[in-house]
Amino acid sequence: MLYLQLFISFFTIGLFGFGGGYAMLSMIQNEVVVKHAWIDVTTFTDIVAISQMTPGPIGINSATYCGYSAALNAGYGHGMAVLGSITATLALILPSFIIMLIFCKLYTRLSDNRYMTSSFTVLRPVVVGLIASAALLLMNSENFSTPDDTYRFGVSIALFGCALIASLRKVHPILLIVIAAIAGIVIF
Amino acid sequence: MLWQLFTSFLKIGAFTIGGGYAMIPLIQDEVVTRRGWIEESEFLDMIAIAQSAPGVIAINTSIFVGYKLRGLPGAIVASLGSALPSFVIILVIASCFTQFKDNSIVARAFMGIRPTVVALIVAPVWRMGKTAGINWKTLWIPIVTALLIWRCGVSPILCVAVALLVGVIIEKIKKQD
């Protein structure tokens, strides 16, 4: 049953996953953390970090990791967890096949289709909202601690602020994660 | 040819760190410059389509290139090639991470990493907001979307579906006028 649900969740994400990896993260988070509670929010944040640091698209990386963790958390062994990651990853890729083969044939007609252009105009600002929601959902006490723990909370906010400024100035994300890891080890 | 297609995309998948967008110049270098499988202008059209279609952009591009060269088998081989390295690397990390997670050094490192990761998701909101051409008139759209998902638990998938539908309805109304 878990595998069928994994398949349905990631297939739908692949089908509606407009706007690249970060927009897809908000969908994965909603399915995996909020709707099905397969993974808790801290583990999900760690998965996002690891997905950014390892080679390949963030969508594939996080789907593989989430499929694995979901099966493991449901009490299955490592072998069945691998099956979970295969299910999630293939389900995410499958809609791309169907859609790209259709797009391949129809592109010249689709690119100046008025309904298509109109839909994309509405979609773009919505995708920005999607990514914002993913960030807002991760701004919680699990990731930042609470003001009661003044020291950890203050350090978390400072790290967040520095990383945001550095990222907007186009510092490479992997470099930022490595610096944050070292800072964490030294400070905490 | 299928084998070459597979190894080319395997190499691209294994050596690009930093997500799908980082993979595109590598695919271009391999497919257009080195192998001469596809012409530059056609490749740029492919990227435009791969970006506007749903799904992982690098996978969409692989499917497109594979299909162009060898039909459906080509599409399967190319996309599996580019996904396989990610898949294997993540599986290795996932199976080890459960053992290291409680290690004091790893735990402290991740206490520093987590707020940073959140910042790395906030940054593209700003960047994409600019490229999406959001102005004072349309600013409410991302705000309302984010609040619906964050506070009311609305599914992001539903938001995308509604956005597509609203676009069609707007155009229909325009047509009637």
Boltz contact constraints between the chains, C-beta under 6 A:
constraints:
  - contact:
      token1: [A, 12]
      token2: [B, 157]
      max_distance: 6.0
  - contact:
      token1: [A, 14]
      token2: [B, 55]
      max_distance: 6.0
  - contact:
      token1: [A, 16]
      token2: [B, 54]
      max_distance: 6.0
  - contact:
      token1: [A, 16]
      token2: [B, 157]
      max_distance: 6.0
  - contact:
      token1: [A, 16]
      token2: [B, 160]
      max_distance: 6.0
  - contact:
      token1: [A, 17]
      token2: [B, 54]
      max_distance: 6.0
  - contact:
      token1: [A, 17]
      token2: [B, 55]
      max_distance: 6.0
  - contact:
      token1: [A, 18]
      token2: [B, 54]
      max_distance: 6.0
  - contact:
      token1: [A, 18]
      token2: [B, 160]
      max_distance: 6.0
  - contact:
      token1: [A, 20]
      token2: [B, 57]
      max_distance: 6.0
  - contact:
      token1: [A, 21]
      token2: [B, 19]
      max_distance: 6.0
  - contact:
      token1: [A, 21]
      token2: [B, 20]
      max_distance: 6.0
  - contact:
      token1: [A, 22]
      token2: [B, 124]
      max_distance: 6.0
  - contact:
      token1: [A, 26]
      token2: [B, 156]
      max_distance: 6.0
  - contact:
      token1: [A, 27]
      token2: [B, 156]
      max_distance: 6.0
  - contact:
      token1: [A, 27]
      token2: [B, 157]
      max_distance: 6.0
  - contact:
      token1: [A, 30]
      token2: [B, 155]
      max_distance: 6.0
  - contact:
      token1: [A, 30]
      token2: [B, 156]
      max_distance: 6.0
  - contact:
      token1: [A, 45]
      token2: [B, 114]
      max_distance: 6.0
  - contact:
      token1: [A, 45]
      token2: [B, 117]
      max_distance: 6.0
  - contact:
      token1: [A, 46]
      token2: [B, 110]
      max_distance: 6.0
  - contact:
      token1: [A, 48]
      token2: [B, 117]
      max_distance: 6.0
  - contact:
      token1: [A, 49]
      token2: [B, 113]
      max_distance: 6.0
  - contact:
      token1: [A, 49]
      token2: [B, 117]
      max_distance: 6.0
  - contact:
      token1: [A, 50]
      token2: [B, 93]
      max_distance: 6.0
  - contact:
      token1: [A, 54]
      token2: [B, 89]
      max_distance: 6.0
  - contact:
      token1: [A, 55]
      token2: [B, 14]
      max_distance: 6.0
  - contact:
      token1: [A, 55]
      token2: [B, 16]
      max_distance: 6.0
  - contact:
      token1: [A, 55]
      token2: [B, 17]
      max_distance: 6.0
  - contact:
      token1: [A, 55]
      token2: [B, 85]
      max_distance: 6.0
  - contact:
      token1: [A, 56]
      token2: [B, 13]
      max_distance: 6.0
  - contact:
      token1: [A, 56]
      token2: [B, 85]
      max_distance: 6.0
  - contact:
      token1: [A, 56]
      token2: [B, 86]
      max_distance: 6.0
  - contact:
      token1: [A, 57]
      token2: [B, 19]
      max_distance: 6.0
  - contact:
      token1: [A, 57]
      token2: [B, 20]
      max_distance: 6.0
  - contact:
      token1: [A, 57]
      token2: [B, 56]
      max_distance: 6.0
  - contact:
      token1: [A, 57]
      token2: [B, 58]
      max_distance: 6.0
  - contact:
      token1: [A, 58]
      token2: [B, 19]
      max_distance: 6.0
  - contact:
      token1: [A, 59]
      token2: [B, 56]
      max_distance: 6.0
  - contact:
      token1: [A, 60]
      token2: [B, 56]
      max_distance: 6.0
  - contact:
      token1: [A, 60]
      token2: [B, 83]
      max_distance: 6.0
  - contact:
      token1: [A, 60]
      token2: [B, 86]
      max_distance: 6.0
  - contact:
      token1: [A, 61]
      token2: [B, 86]
      max_distance: 6.0
  - contact:
      token1: [A, 61]
      token2: [B, 90]
      max_distance: 6.0
  - contact:
      token1: [A, 64]
      token2: [B, 87]
      max_distance: 6.0
  - contact:
      token1: [A, 64]
      token2: [B, 90]
      max_distance: 6.0
  - contact:
      token1: [A, 65]
      token2: [B, 90]
      max_distance: 6.0
  - contact:
      token1: [A, 65]
      token2: [B, 94]
      max_distance: 6.0
  - contact:
      token1: [A, 68]
      token2: [B, 94]
      max_distance: 6.0
  - contact:
      token1: [A, 89]
      token2: [B, 87]
      max_distance: 6.0
  - contact:
      token1: [A, 93]
      token2: [B, 59]
      max_distance: 6.0
  - contact:
      token1: [A, 96]
      token2: [B, 55]
      max_distance: 6.0
  - contact:
      token1: [A, 96]
      token2: [B, 59]
      max_distance: 6.0
  - contact:
      token1: [A, 96]
      token2: [B, 60]
      max_distance: 6.0
  - contact:
      token1: [A, 96]
      token2: [B, 63]
      max_distance: 6.0
  - contact:
      token1: [A, 99]
      token2: [B, 53]
      max_distance: 6.0
  - contact:
      token1: [A, 100]
      token2: [B, 60]
      max_distance: 6.0
  - contact:
      token1: [A, 100]
      token2: [B, 63]
      max_distance: 6.0
  - contact:
      token1: [A, 100]
      token2: [B, 64]
      max_distance: 6.0
  - contact:
      token1: [A, 103]
      token2: [B, 49]
      max_distance: 6.0
  - contact:
      token1: [A, 103]
      token2: [B, 53]
      max_distance: 6.0
  - contact:
      token1: [A, 107]
      token2: [B, 49]
      max_distance: 6.0
  - contact:
      token1: [A, 114]
      token2: [B, 171]
      max_distance: 6.0
  - contact:
      token1: [A, 115]
      token2: [B, 168]
      max_distance: 6.0
  - contact:
      token1: [A, 115]
      token2: [B, 171]
      max_distance: 6.0
  - contact:
      token1: [A, 118]
      token2: [B, 167]
      max_distance: 6.0
  - contact:
      token1: [A, 118]
      token2: [B, 170]
      max_distance: 6.0
  - contact:
      token1: [A, 118]
      token2: [B, 171]
      max_distance: 6.0
  - contact:
      token1: [A, 119]
      token2: [B, 164]
      max_distance: 6.0
  - contact:
      token1: [A, 119]
      token2: [B, 167]
      max_distance: 6.0
  - contact:
      token1: [A, 119]
      token2: [B, 168]
      max_distance: 6.0
  - contact:
      token1: [A, 122]
      token2: [B, 163]
      max_distance: 6.0
  - contact:
      token1: [A, 122]
      token2: [B, 166]
      max_distance: 6.0
  - contact:
      token1: [A, 122]
      token2: [B, 167]
      max_distance: 6.0
  - contact:
      token1: [A, 123]
      token2: [B, 163]
      max_distance: 6.0
  - contact:
      token1: [A, 124]
      token2: [B, 132]
      max_distance: 6.0
  - contact:
      token1: [A, 125]
      token2: [B, 132]
      max_distance: 6.0
  - contact:
      token1: [A, 125]
      token2: [B, 134]
      max_distance: 6.0
  - contact:
      token1: [A, 125]
      token2: [B, 138]
      max_distance: 6.0
  - contact:
      token1: [A, 125]
      token2: [B, 141]
      max_distance: 6.0
  - contact:
      token1: [A, 125]
      token2: [B, 142]
      max_distance: 6.0
  - contact:
      token1: [A, 126]
      token2: [B, 145]
      max_distance: 6.0
  - contact:
      token1: [A, 126]
      token2: [B, 159]
      max_distance: 6.0
  - contact:
      token1: [A, 126]
      token2: [B, 163]
      max_distance: 6.0
  - contact:
      token1: [A, 128]
      token2: [B, 125]
      max_distance: 6.0
  - contact:
      token1: [A, 128]
      token2: [B, 128]
      max_distance: 6.0
  - contact:
      token1: [A, 128]
      token2: [B, 129]
      max_distance: 6.0
  - contact:
      token1: [A, 128]
      token2: [B, 132]
      max_distance: 6.0
  - contact:
      token1: [A, 128]
      token2: [B, 142]
      max_distance: 6.0
  - contact:
      token1: [A, 129]
      token2: [B, 142]
      max_distance: 6.0
  - contact:
      token1: [A, 129]
      token2: [B, 145]
      max_distance: 6.0
  - contact:
      token1: [A, 129]
      token2: [B, 146]
      max_distance: 6.0
  - contact:
      token1: [A, 130]
      token2: [B, 156]
      max_distance: 6.0
  - contact:
      token1: [A, 131]
      token2: [B, 124]
      max_distance: 6.0
  - contact:
      token1: [A, 131]
      token2: [B, 125]
      max_distance: 6.0
  - contact:
      token1: [A, 132]
      token2: [B, 125]
      max_distance: 6.0
  - contact:
      token1: [A, 132]
      token2: [B, 146]
      max_distance: 6.0
  - contact:
      token1: [A, 133]
      token2: [B, 146]
      max_distance: 6.0
  - contact:
      token1: [A, 133]
      token2: [B, 149]
      max_distance: 6.0
  - contact:
      token1: [A, 133]
      token2: [B, 150]
      max_distance: 6.0
  - contact:
      token1: [A, 134]
      token2: [B, 121]
      max_distance: 6.0
  - contact:
      token1: [A, 135]
      token2: [B, 118]
      max_distance: 6.0
  - contact:
      token1: [A, 135]
      token2: [B, 121]
      max_distance: 6.0
  - contact:
      token1: [A, 135]
      token2: [B, 122]
      max_distance: 6.0
  - contact:
      token1: [A, 136]
      token2: [B, 150]
      max_distance: 6.0
  - contact:
      token1: [A, 137]
      token2: [B, 150]
      max_distance: 6.0
  - contact:
      token1: [A, 138]
      token2: [B, 118]
      max_distance: 6.0
  - contact:
      token1: [A, 139]
      token2: [B, 118]
      max_distance: 6.0
  - contact:
      token1: [A, 143]
      token2: [B, 114]
      max_distance: 6.0
  - contact:
      token1: [A, 144]
      token2: [B, 115]
      max_distance: 6.0
  - contact:
      token1: [A, 156]
      token2: [B, 115]
      max_distance: 6.0
  - contact:
      token1: [A, 159]
      token2: [B, 115]
      max_distance: 6.0
  - contact:
      token1: [A, 159]
      token2: [B, 116]
      max_distance: 6.0
  - contact:
      token1: [A, 160]
      token2: [B, 115]
      max_distance: 6.0
  - contact:
      token1: [A, 160]
      token2: [B, 119]
      max_distance: 6.0
  - contact:
      token1: [A, 163]
      token2: [B, 116]
      max_distance: 6.0
  - contact:
      token1: [A, 163]
      token2: [B, 119]
      max_distance: 6.0
  - contact:
      token1: [A, 164]
      token2: [B, 119]
      max_distance: 6.0
  - contact:
      token1: [A, 164]
      token2: [B, 122]
      max_distance: 6.0
  - contact:
      token1: [A, 167]
      token2: [B, 120]
      max_distance: 6.0
  - contact:
      token1: [A, 167]
      token2: [B, 123]
      max_distance: 6.0
  - contact:
      token1: [A, 168]
      token2: [B, 123]
      max_distance: 6.0
  - contact:
      token1: [A, 173]
      token2: [B, 120]
      max_distance: 6.0
  - contact:
      token1: [A, 176]
      token2: [B, 116]
      max_distance: 6.0
  - contact:
      token1: [A, 177]
      token2: [B, 113]
      max_distance: 6.0
  - contact:
      token1: [A, 180]
      token2: [B, 112]
      max_distance: 6.0
  - contact:
      token1: [A, 180]
      token2: [B, 113]
      max_distance: 6.0
  - contact:
      token1: [A, 180]
      token2: [B, 116]
      max_distance: 6.0
  - contact:
      token1: [A, 181]
      token2: [B, 109]
      max_distance: 6.0
  - contact:
      token1: [A, 181]
      token2: [B, 112]
      max_distance: 6.0
  - contact:
      token1: [A, 181]
      token2: [B, 113]
      max_distance: 6.0
  - contact:
      token1: [A, 183]
      token2: [B, 112]
      max_distance: 6.0
  - contact:
      token1: [A, 184]
      token2: [B, 108]
      max_distance: 6.0
  - contact:
      token1: [A, 184]
      token2: [B, 109]
      max_distance: 6.0
  - contact:
      token1: [A, 184]
      token2: [B, 111]
      max_distance: 6.0
  - contact:
      token1: [A, 184]
      token2: [B, 112]
      max_distance: 6.0
  - contact:
      token1: [A, 185]
      token2: [B, 105]
      max_distance: 6.0
  - contact:
      token1: [A, 185]
      token2: [B, 108]
      max_distance: 6.0
  - contact:
      token1: [A, 185]
      token2: [B, 109]
      max_distance: 6.0
  - contact:
      token1: [A, 188]
      token2: [B, 108]
      max_distance: 6.0
  - contact:
      token1: [A, 188]
      token2: [B, 111]
      max_distance: 6.0
